[in-house]
Amino acid sequence: MRAELVSLPTLTIPLDGLYYEPEGRAAGAALLFHGNTMNFYVGALRFLPSALLKLGLACLGFNRRGHDILSTRDSRVPEGGACQLAREDIEDNRTAARWLSARGFPAPVVIGHSNGGMLAVRHVADHQHTPALVLLSAHGGGKDIVQRGARSGLMVGERVEEFAARAHDMVKAGRGRELMLMPGWWYAISAESYLDRLTETPDGLALAPTIKCPTLYVRGDKESRENYPAEDFRTRAGGPCDVEIVPDCDHFYNGREAEIQGIVSSWLSRTLHLESTKP
């Protein structure tokens, strides 16, 4: 396995990542989008490249500007998932796609986990030449994403409007980048990011009819259908969509990594007529 640490420039924070190349000539490429508060070296973006390389696919896993929960770079100014904005997420994915295109891969497979899966739907809707889309526990997105999470005991529970009012006041006072502690997941979020999530999150189910390429939608059986609507996406998709519900599997695929590898690589092999280079 050959892996190169890369840094993709944006107007603000560069996107760090790993670019993997298979042995011999690549048959194509895959663009990998991480989930909320994650990064390119944990979860699916860590364990999938080895399986994809066997299919001859080069891979780019990278950090969006909204990676991890919080981080710093060359100052004490915070960055990371607590500060993420939908418009930056969308542009970061486009930046990565342009980088892969410059490497000779203008039409990569797109694979996204969780929030990265929802963003993958948005990306493929805008890139109709995508040959295949893999959604790993992609949440549905939409303008009710915070309320839906609250019903599941995440985010701020029943205090959605209270936090929205506080965030509006902070933004109005020029304090939009300041952090608010949250009683549930994500732990901390900036005022402007909270408001952005309420109003700007792409709606994966609304976009489903625009997705014409073959799609694989994977969900663990320990995840709720309401939050990770694989069957509803299949019904609405504009192209063929296969659904896999993995038994004894949580949102992060703990202990089920090998099964996810097998499901994804086998589906891509059939769909794109790829042959594994290794047993």
Phi, psi and omega per residue, in radians:
M1 nan 2.247 3.055
R2 -1.859 2.230 -3.131
A3 -2.324 2.352 -3.100
E4 -2.143 2.200 3.061
L5 -1.280 2.221 -3.080
V6 -2.208 2.797 3.090
S7 -2.391 2.069 -3.068
L8 -1.808 2.123 -3.074
P9 -1.266 2.534 2.959
T10 -2.234 -3.062 3.099
L11 -1.236 -0.276 -3.139
T12 -2.232 -1.575 -3.028
I13 -1.682 2.256 3.108
P14 -1.175 2.710 -3.135
L15 -1.755 1.978 3.118
D16 -1.537 2.570 3.137
G17 -2.942 -3.079 3.067
L18 -2.140 2.307 3.060
Y19 -1.898 2.120 -3.095
Y20 -1.859 2.415 3.088
E21 -2.116 2.388 3.089
P22 -1.353 2.890 3.030
E23 -1.229 2.418 -3.126
G24 1.331 -2.851 -3.069
R25 -1.343 2.291 -3.137
A26 -1.267 2.431 3.101
A27 -1.505 -0.163 -3.100
G28 2.891 -2.832 -3.108
A29 -2.576 2.817 3.096
A30 -2.280 2.386 3.113
L31 -1.872 2.160 -2.996
L32 -1.978 2.213 -3.117
F33 -1.931 2.161 -3.120
H34 -1.408 2.907 3.140
G35 -1.509 3.093 3.126
N36 -0.952 2.340 3.084
T37 1.023 0.362 3.099
M38 -1.938 -2.941 -3.099
N39 -2.757 -3.041 -3.013
F40 -1.364 -0.118 -3.099
Y41 -2.054 0.332 3.011
V42 -2.291 2.863 3.030
G43 1.079 -2.539 -3.055
A44 -1.056 -0.583 -3.134
L45 -1.233 -0.274 3.067
R46 -1.525 -0.749 -2.997
F47 -1.688 -0.227 -3.124
L48 -1.378 -0.665 -3.040
P49 -0.928 -0.689 -3.108
S50 -1.051 -0.653 3.115
A51 -1.283 -0.655 -3.122
L52 -1.227 -0.607 3.107
L53 -1.085 -0.572 3.114
K54 -1.148 -0.386 3.078
L55 -1.530 -0.023 -3.120
G56 1.504 0.295 -3.127
L57 -1.688 2.142 2.930
A58 -1.184 2.653 -3.061
C59 -2.336 2.456 2.980
L60 -2.152 1.953 2.965
G61 -1.879 2.339 -3.007
F62 -2.611 2.757 3.038
N63 -1.473 2.197 2.853
R64 -1.248 2.925 3.087
R65 -1.037 -0.512 3.087
G66 -1.587 1.001 3.135
H67 -1.732 2.797 -3.116
D68 0.907 -2.871 3.055
I69 -1.615 -0.978 3.102
L70 -2.501 2.583 3.077
S71 -2.695 2.950 2.968
T72 -2.316 2.873 -3.067
R73 -2.166 -1.405 -3.107
D74 -2.158 0.390 3.121
S75 -2.819 -2.983 3.074
R76 -1.694 0.213 3.090
V77 -1.326 2.173 -3.090
P78 -1.281 2.602 3.003
E79 -2.471 2.965 3.079
G80 2.134 -2.917 -3.025
G81 -1.058 -0.535 3.123
A82 -1.149 -0.290 -3.097
C83 -1.974 0.136 -2.983
Q84 -1.173 2.599 3.092
L85 -2.277 2.444 -3.068
A86 -1.016 -0.723 -3.099
R87 -1.120 -0.618 3.086
E88 -1.235 -0.701 3.093
D89 -0.999 -0.823 -3.114
I90 -1.103 -0.770 -3.135
E91 -1.199 -0.629 3.102
D92 -1.068 -0.742 3.103
N93 -1.118 -0.655 3.087
R94 -1.172 -0.667 3.090
T95 -1.050 -0.789 3.123
A96 -1.121 -0.673 3.118
A97 -1.133 -0.696 3.107
R98 -1.139 -0.648 3.122
W99 -1.113 -0.779 3.105
L100 -1.134 -0.665 3.119
S101 -1.069 -0.698 3.114
A102 -1.149 -0.393 3.080
R103 -1.487 0.007 3.111
G104 1.792 0.243 -3.116
F105 -2.206 1.396 -3.085
P106 -1.317 -0.234 -3.079
A107 -2.358 1.239 -3.134
P108 -1.357 2.710 2.864
V109 -1.095 2.519 3.125
V110 -2.023 2.221 -3.128
I111 -2.246 2.207 -3.124
G112 -2.390 2.445 3.107
H113 -1.874 2.290 3.017
S114 1.028 -2.086 3.084
N115 -1.066 -0.586 3.053
G116 -1.133 -0.512 3.064
G117 -1.213 -0.773 3.067
M118 -1.030 -0.744 3.103
L119 -1.181 -0.514 3.091
A120 -1.128 -0.658 3.076
V121 -1.073 -0.810 3.108
R122 -1.026 -0.742 -3.105
H123 -1.146 -0.797 -3.092
V124 -1.223 -0.566 3.046
A125 -1.024 -0.541 3.139
D126 -1.616 -0.136 -3.102
H127 -2.298 1.388 -3.003
Q128 -1.220 -0.145 3.091
H129 -1.474 -0.005 3.131
T130 -1.029 2.240 -3.082
P131 -1.360 -0.456 -3.120
A132 -2.858 2.620 -3.118
L133 -2.231 2.288 3.073
V134 -2.072 2.092 3.137
L135 -1.887 2.022 -3.134
L136 -1.835 1.788 -3.138
S137 0.892 0.804 3.128
A138 -1.273 2.249 3.067
H139 -1.376 2.839 -3.004
G140 -1.313 -0.355 -3.117
G141 1.225 -2.731 3.126
G142 1.619 2.994 -3.025
K143 -1.325 -0.113 3.085
D144 -1.851 0.337 -3.057
I145 -1.074 -0.700 -3.140
V146 -1.199 -0.757 3.138
Q147 -1.125 -0.680 -3.142
R148 -1.147 -0.725 3.073
G149 -1.124 -0.653 3.140
A150 -1.099 -0.655 3.125
R151 -1.136 -0.407 3.131
S152 -1.619 0.075 3.132
G153 1.552 0.135 3.121
L154 -1.713 -3.132 3.091
M155 0.982 -2.120 -2.993
V156 -1.977 0.257 3.126
G157 1.035 -2.254 -3.095
E158 -1.472 0.112 -3.018
R159 -1.785 0.489 -3.089
V160 -1.001 -0.882 -3.070
E161 -1.211 -0.638 3.093
E162 -1.044 -0.802 3.135
F163 -1.199 -0.626 3.114
A164 -1.098 -0.749 3.131
A165 -1.111 -0.747 3.118
R166 -1.097 -0.757 -3.130
A167 -1.115 -0.723 3.101
H168 -1.043 -0.753 3.139
D169 -1.106 -0.718 -3.136
M170 -1.148 -0.754 3.128
V171 -1.122 -0.765 3.131
K172 -1.050 -0.557 -3.135
A173 -1.518 0.133 3.139
G174 1.366 0.363 -3.097
R175 -1.993 0.572 -3.055
G176 -1.114 -0.434 -3.140
R177 -1.518 -0.122 3.125
E178 -1.250 2.640 -3.049
L179 -1.628 2.521 2.983
M180 -1.995 2.360 3.024
L181 -1.341 2.476 -3.114
M182 -2.020 2.512 -3.097
P183 -1.259 -0.320 3.108
G184 -2.187 -2.871 3.074
W185 -1.071 2.293 0.482
W186 -1.690 0.004 -3.137
Y187 1.506 -0.826 3.091
A188 -2.614 2.603 -3.138
I189 -2.739 2.529 3.077
S190 -1.333 2.733 -3.124
A191 -1.038 -0.779 -3.101
E192 -1.221 -0.556 3.101
S193 -1.209 -0.666 3.103
Y194 -1.072 -0.808 3.137
L195 -1.167 -0.642 3.103
D196 -1.080 -0.733 -3.136
R197 -1.140 -0.577 3.117
L198 -1.179 -0.540 -2.949
T199 -2.134 -0.356 -2.957
E200 -2.006 0.003 -3.114
T201 -1.183 2.177 3.104
P202 -1.005 2.640 -3.125
D203 -1.800 1.817 -3.064
G204 -1.103 -0.675 -3.129
L205 -1.248 -0.644 3.089
A206 -1.144 -0.562 -3.132
L207 -1.452 -0.261 -3.038
A208 -0.915 -0.727 -3.135
P209 -1.069 -0.362 3.139
T210 -1.461 -0.152 -3.102
I211 -1.534 1.832 -3.067
K212 -1.675 -0.376 -3.073
C213 -1.341 2.810 3.056
P214 -1.031 2.409 -3.105
T215 -2.242 2.426 2.955
L216 -1.974 2.206 3.136
Y217 -2.081 2.027 -3.088
V218 -1.921 2.397 3.044
R219 -2.480 2.504 3.024
G220 -1.367 2.621 -3.109
D221 -1.255 -0.167 3.068
K222 -1.568 0.029 3.141
E223 -1.772 2.624 -3.102
S224 -1.435 2.475 3.085
R225 -1.141 -0.574 -3.128
E226 -1.066 -0.772 -3.088
N227 -1.428 -0.502 -3.088
Y228 -2.221 1.362 -2.864
P229 -1.446 1.154 -3.091
A230 -1.041 -0.848 -3.075
E231 -1.140 -0.671 3.125
D232 -1.179 -0.657 3.092
F233 -1.112 -0.751 3.140
R234 -1.038 -0.714 -3.136
T235 -1.114 -0.636 -3.045
R236 -1.631 -0.274 -3.018
A237 -1.040 2.523 3.124
G238 -1.419 -0.102 3.118
G239 -2.405 -3.069 -3.124
P240 -1.142 2.444 -3.132
C241 -2.453 2.137 3.066
D242 -1.763 2.452 3.140
V243 -2.047 2.341 3.069
E244 -2.192 2.105 3.051
I245 -1.809 2.002 -3.003
V246 -1.589 2.173 -3.113
P247 -1.219 2.622 3.087
D248 0.906 0.856 -2.974
C249 -2.371 2.263 3.094
D250 -1.696 -3.050 -3.047
H251 -1.148 -0.456 -3.077
F252 -1.802 0.080 3.071
Y253 1.088 0.539 3.124
N254 -1.054 2.173 -3.129
G255 1.337 -0.039 -3.121
R256 -2.077 0.303 -3.077
E257 -1.021 -0.774 -3.104
A258 -1.114 -0.654 3.122
E259 -1.175 -0.704 3.102
I260 -1.124 -0.750 3.065
Q261 -0.945 -0.833 -3.100
G262 -1.133 -0.748 3.141
I263 -1.088 -0.834 -3.079
V264 -1.192 -0.829 -3.081
S265 -1.184 -0.665 3.122
S266 -1.149 -0.742 3.135
W267 -1.130 -0.780 3.122
L268 -1.120 -0.679 3.124
S269 -1.044 -0.790 3.135
R270 -1.211 -0.783 -3.021
T271 -1.206 -0.697 -3.074
L272 -1.821 0.086 3.107
H273 0.993 0.894 3.106
L274 -1.799 2.636 3.092
E275 -2.049 2.363 3.106
S276 -1.147 2.406 3.139
T277 -1.546 -0.156 -3.105
K278 -2.413 2.692 3.089
P279 -1.183 nan nan
